[in-house]
Amino acid sequence: MSTFPPIAEYAFLSDCEISTLIAPDGSVEWLCLPRPDAPSVFGSLLDRSAGLFRFGPSHAMVPDSRRYVPGTMVAETTWHTPTGWLTVKDMLVMGPPDISQRRSEYRRVPGDAAAQGTLLRIATCFGGRVEILVNCLPLFDYGRTPGQWSYGGSGYDRLTVTSRDLALELDSSLALGTLGTRSYGRTTLEHGETAFVALSWGGHGPTTVDEAMVQLGQTEDFWREWLSMADFPDHRFRPYIERSALALKGLSYAPTGAIMAAGTTSLPETPGGERNWDYRYTWIRDTAFMLRALHGLGFDWEAFEYFAFIIDAVGGGPGPDGKLELQIMYGIGGERDLTESTLDHLSGYGGARPVRIGNGAFDQQQHDVWGMLLDSLAEHQRNGGQVPALMWEGIAGLVDTAIERCPEPDQGIWEMRGEPQNFVASKVMCWVAADRGHRLAHQRDDTERAARWQQAADDIKAEVLAKGVSDRGVFRQHFDTDDLDASLLLIPIMGFLPGDDERVRATVLAIADELTKDGLVLRYRVESTDDGLSGEEGTFTICSFWLVSALALIDEVERARKLFEKLLSFAGPLLLYAEEIDTTTGQHLGNFPQAFTHLALIDAAVRLIAAEPEDG
């Protein structure tokens, strides 16, 4: 039996600069510093001997209950031990920003609250008496390098651990000791007593329980105030939409405005298999859905900062011909070189190897990126954004590039590692680039480009309709097969054809009936698709949410609602989703939490709510 907790049972914490995962037993098993894409300090998520940080009761490992404090990203765990009751609140602290000195990595302006560089953990006994312990074992550089501990001050309440140029401070109301690379401490709390432990990097952790409680209050206030700025429907789906919005905010990187695809690397898509990827980057693929979701919920500032990051990243590297070069993904600081390597010393989650860092797909040719970027630009302009003349020239070059390269085969939206193909969804997204480019040019009175791009959009659509539809009237994965692909659900979602088109309807229903496992959607059939990999994969949750949206668009609202309810039943105990769901067990697979999944959930929920009768 695996000693790894189920993926969906980890609590995800963030301060919009750093994120962490905490296992049900109270162990921090994933924390990377000084950025979320840096090497791990606690890496038990990928190897049980790669470092952890537990704070909880001595005589219990299975909690009574776990939740987020409502409206926040503060995790609260309740414990029932043989002698009493205990709660532990975990958070990455938010507080007033220090604007007296600008940090070099900040390209955006800090908000009214900012990351304090502290992981704070507060335990309170509310019945009987409970012995608690601290067990802090940092192992730097993905578990390869132990740290050196030393005391700070004259007491036992502060320790510093260092490794090369990274120093962490451990403060606590407990007396702390060291044993090799480990720091430890324990005490007994009586009813009504509270203790804390705080790990800080570049910040200042609390030194007293009172200070810890102040930081708890500031953190809770930040998240609730942020959430209060949104426009959420008063509907039973609201808790899922809110938690999805909080997850997206938690995956953001405030210094640049980037939003990561997920907070982890190498959580397997196939148990024990090789489909393990690093998702701690920003995909252009996500941009259109990201901006729609953020603007749709009223988070216009986050949308602006994310769009600014995308423009910074895209505009940072013209090619040899002087045109902008568009990658499929970028580092959260705008980095372009995401060379992939493996960490062969790590066992992998549940034995799934290799463990990868970097992502070898970063330089693939994927034609969907131009359409996603242009749709994002159109969404930005619809919400009051401006496109200056110099930027327009660069954007125009991207539209022309999309049109020019559309006839070429590519790796497709799923980053196939087999031979390039003429994927239908890729052609559709090139159409999106030309279509949105035409609209933008028309608004700018750029009549020559508007006419040229409209003609190109018409030509692309004609080719897709001629070559991309099978004899039974269903869109195909690529021009040389009749196989289905979940990316075809983008045809109605992105407006290529309306929901009442018979080919769209036939395709959506074919995917629902033939590309599903126990009702949930597969990306494609691995046995008939050359993706360059071996083994099975689970159902892709984003594709299932896309199917909900597509069913609603073809007026199969009741079927869409039933599928959506089923998907909600698979949510993790903290309402978070990984990338895939194994329908035989209900377990989540892949990196966690997955931004694209939560984006698709928001889109599907909003469409379903809009389709309900007004008196419903």
Buried (B, 14 or more C-beta within 10 A) or exposed (E): EEEBBBBBBBBBBBBBBBBBBBBBBBBBBBBBBBBBBBBBBBBBBBBBEBBBBBBBBBEBBEBEEBBBBEBBBBBBBBBBBEBBBBBBBBBBBBBEBEEEEEEEEBBBEBBEBBBBBBBBBBBBBBEBBBBBBBBBBBBBBBBBBBBEBEBEEEEEBBBBBBBEEBBBBBBBBBEBBBEEBBBBBBBBBEEEBBBBBBBBBBBBBBBEBEBBBBBBEBBBBBBEEBBEEBEBBEBEBEBBBBBBBBBBBBBBBBBBBBBBBBBBBBBBBBBEBBBBBBBBBBBBBBBBBBBBBBBBBBBBBBBBBBBBBBBBBBBEEEEEEEBBBBBBBBBBBBBBEBEBEBBEEBBBBBEBBBBBBBBBBBEBBBBBBBBBBBBBBBBBBEBEBEBEEEBBEBBBBBBBBBBEBBEEBBBBBBBBEEEBBBBBBBBBBBBBBBBBBBBBBBEBEBEEBBEBBBEBBBBBBEBBBEBBBBEEEBBBBBBEBBBBBBBBBBBBBBBBBEBEBEBBBBBBBBBBEEBBBEBBBBBBEBEEBEBEBEEBBBBBBBBBBBBBBBBBBBEBBEBBBBBBEBBBEBBBBBBBBBBBBBBEEEBBBBBBBBBBBBBBBBBBBBBBBEBEEEEE
